[in-house]
Amino acid sequence: MSTALQHLDRRAQAIVDAQRALADLGPGQDALPGWFQDWNQLKCRIQSLWLEQIVAQHTRPEHGETEALHRRFSEHWLPELERLDGELQRLALASGLADLHPAVAAALEEEPEPSARLLQLRAAERQLIRDYQVIVGRQQVAYGSESLTVADAEARLRSTPERAEREVLWRQIKAAELACAPELDALLGRLLQVRQDIAVESGAPDYASLHWASRADTIADTEALLEAIGEVFQNVDLALRDHRAGALGVPSLRPWDLDVALTAPTTAALPIEEYVPTAERVLNRIDGQFGGVVRQIRDHGGFDLAPRPGKPNGNICAHDLDRGRSVLVCNFSGGVESFRGLLHELGHAAHHHSLSGVPGHVFWDFTGFWEVQEFYAFVFTYIGLLEFFEVQEVSAEERQWYLRSTVERIMERFSDIEERTRLDLWLYQQRPPTTDQIDARYRELTRTSGVDWSGLEDALSKRWQKPHTFKYAFYNIDYAVAMLAALQFVHAYREDRTAALTRLKCSMLLGATVGAQRIFAEAGITFPFQRDQLVLARSVLEDWLS
């Protein structure tokens, strides 16, 4: 372990030394282009070190040195690296960065040097998020003679065929969650106050205004979009619930019927060993450039797809800007349903590989604008699935099953986003409300049409106590924007495949610093969206369901 720590220390110290030397250089206007490129390279090197720790935590969580290396980097080196980077940022802005890279300068000027008070508040916010993890980490679900984590219980709920068993399991999950509800109520109260104080210290009237200061849309645009989503897609949502009730053979849906997986077709089986070669064929069918991304990741051993004991849940695509390489760490067990997840992560990889191929790309081209990042991921999910059907010669009946399943996931996301973002906007545009007020507001926002919640009002009131509420305020809205844009692209792809792909590839060469509006426009999509664009997106879903 000492050798690995020493190696990390040497690399981190070399970056620190280079940062100090660059700061001492103090460029003038003439020297700024070369100086900026040196700074850009240092940013990429820091990102490489950080990604190594993240990937290690996902691929080698049980390895003895993984946590030690992560703690060493995040607690010992990262604060100094960030401090020196702040000095370089101030030097760059003072030396005329706005003339050399106006978009980068604008992004940096939106983040003034934090005050000591703001640093304290950010630290308090991080501690409260860690406290949240501790609280939910204690949740255990009693099921028969077993004691399950909530994640394991929810996974079992999704696969339990007997409705009576689902109800018992669901009620036990909710009992475990409700047991922690008072602690989480109190925790959110403290978190809301800290975030309000962060907004005031940052010069904003409230936390929502602070968050929206750097977005391409406005709070009013977002509120109108969320309301329109609920209205435009309501009938799709109800049709899916009617179909689910019929498929499960129940007169009406209860909450424990919502997440159970419907019986999937079996003839289009896809073992995990075939994921990578199948993905290469699918992406080659879209465009040879994208198939090449799969080959590159495969050739440097960047696919880690199968679950194993100790491996964290979830899927990530980590792209090393310094080397132009992606690593995909996922938890797939095979099947067409999970293959969609691989297509999603490959969308991220294809986007980042395109950017890496642009001469003179800068670190900031890869950061932020999650609506754009996820747009490419959803595009590859949707058109990749359509091309997969052709590659595998999937029957018409099974195609409809998988398309319906895809629509169901999209609608689950839309409903979740609408509820949570509207709740967040309400939470963060006023003084912190009471717990009873939060519960009542969430009940007002929750769309329960087609689901019988009678007798379960306590559980319904606390459905807002989910990770994103505590960890990432307004996190989900970017996914709604991304999915709506991706569905509009699918429509264009079906109308004129060649033209749509040409526009997509051009848009993928634009870095995040040009902004979401320009990137979407390059792909042929107007943003912020108008209602007719939502109707167009809905038509794609309706076609998939027909």
Residue, then its C-alpha position, 0 to 999 in steps of 0.5 A: m500500500s505504501t508504494a501506491l500511496q507514494h506513487l499517488d503522492r509523487r504525481a499529485q506533488a508534481i501537479v502542485d509544483a507545476q501549478r505553483a510555477l504557472a502561478d509564479l509565471g503571471p502571464g501577460q496578454d501576449a503569453l496568455p494562449g500558451w499559459f492557458q494551454d498549460w493550465n488546461q493540461l493541469k486541469c486534465r491531469i487533476q481529473s485523471l487522478w480523481l477519476e482513478q479514485i472513482v473508478a477504483q471505488h467501483t472496480r476494486p471496492e474490496h481492495g485494501e488500498t482503494e479507500a486509503l488512496h481515495r482518502r489521501f487524494s480527497e482529504h490531503w491533496l484535493p484542497e491544495l489542488e483546488r486552492l492553487d487552481g483558484e489562484l490560476q483562475r484569478l490570474a487568467l481572468a485578470s490577464g484577459l481570458a475573456d478575449l481569448h476564451p470568452a465562454v470559459a471566462a464567463a463560466l469562471e466569472e459565475e463562480p467568484e472566490p468563496s468567502a470564509r463563511l461560504l466555505q463553512l456553509r458548504a462544509a456544513e452542507r456536505q456533512l448533512i449529506r453524509d448524515y443522510q447516508v448514515i441514517v438511510g444506511r441503518q434502514q433494514v427491512a424485516y422480511g420473514s426470517e431475513s433482514l434485507t437492505v432497502a435496495d435488496a428488498e426493492a430488487r426482490l419486490r421488482s421480481t416477486p410474482e405473487r401479489a400478496e408477497r409483494e404487498v407484504l414486502w412493500r409494506q415492510i420497506k415502507a415501515a423501515e423508511l417511516a421509522c427513519a422519517p422523523e430523523l430525515d424530517a429534522l435533517l432536511g430542515r437543517l439542510l434547507q436552512v444551510r442552503q438558504d444561508i448559502a444563497v444569501e452569502s452568494g448574493a442571491p435571494d433564495y437557493a432556487s435563484l442561485h441555482w438557475a443563475s447559470r442555466a439556459d432556461t429560467i425558473a418560469d420556463t421550467e415551471a411552465l415546462l413541468e406543467a406542460i409535461g404533466e398535461v401533454f403526456q397524461n394520456v400516455d401515462l394512463a394508457l401504460r397503467d391500464h396496460r400494467a393492470g391488465a398484464l398483472g391481472v388486477p382490477s386496479l393498481r396498488p403501489w406494490d404493483l408499480d415497480v414489479a417487472l412485467t414478464a419479458p420475452t425470452t427468445a431475444a435472449l442476450p447474455i452479457e458475454e455478447y454485450v460488447p460485440t453486439a454493441e459494436r455491431v449496433l453502433n457500427r450500423i448507426d455510424g462507423q465512428f461510433g463503432g470505433v469507440v466500442r473497439q477502443i474501449r474494448d482494446h484497452g480493457g475499459f469494459d467492466l460490466a458484470p456485478r460481483p460481491g462488493k461492487p457498488n450499484g449503478n453504472i458510470c462512464a468515466h472519460d479520461l481527458d488526458r488520454g482520450r479514453s473511457v472506462l465503463v463500470c456497470n452492473f449488468s446481468g444480461g438481457v435486452e433490458s440491461f443492454r439499454g443501459l450499456l447503450h446509454e453509457l456508450g452515448h456518454a463515451a461517444h460524446h466525450h470521444s468526439l470532443s477529445g478528437v477536437p484539436g485544442h479542446v479545453f477541460w471546460d468543454f467536458t464539464g456541466f450542462w447535464e441536459v446536454q450530456e444526458f441528451y447524447a446518452f438518451v439518443f444512443t439508448y433510443i436509436g441504439l435499441l431501434e438498430f438492435f432490433e434490426v441487428q438481432e432480427v427481433s420479432a414484431e411482438e417482442r419489439q413492441w414489448y421492449l418499446r413499451s418497456t422503454v416508454e414506461r421507463i420514460m414516463e416514470r422519469f417524467s412523473d418523478i421529475e415533475e413531482r420532485t422539481r416542482l417540490d424543489l422549486w417550492l422548497y427553495q423559493q421561500r423560507p424553510p417550510t415545516t415538515d407538515q407543509i412539505d408533506a401536504r405540498y408533496r401530496e398535492l404534486t403527486r399524480t396518483s391517477g390509476v393507482d389506489w393509495s387508500g389507507l397508505e397516506d403516511a407512506l405517500s406523504k413521505r415519498w419525497q424522502k429520497p436521495h435526490t431531495f437531500k443530495y442534489a436539489f433540482y437534479n432531475i430537471d436536466y434529465a427531462v430536458a435531455m429525454l425530450a430533446a432525444l425524443q425529438f431527435v428520434h423523430a428527425y432520425r426516422e424522417d431523414r437518418t443521414a441528415a439527422l446523424t450529420r447534425l448530431k455529429c456536428s453538435m457532438l464537437l461543440g464543448a459545453t462552454v458554447g451552452a445548451q441552446r447552441i448545442f441543441a440547435e446544432a442537433g436541430i432542436t430549439f430550446p427552451f422547448q415549446r408545447d408543440q415540441l412536447v407533442l412531437a416527442r409524445s408522438v414518438l412514444e405513441d408510435w412505440l405503443s401502437 
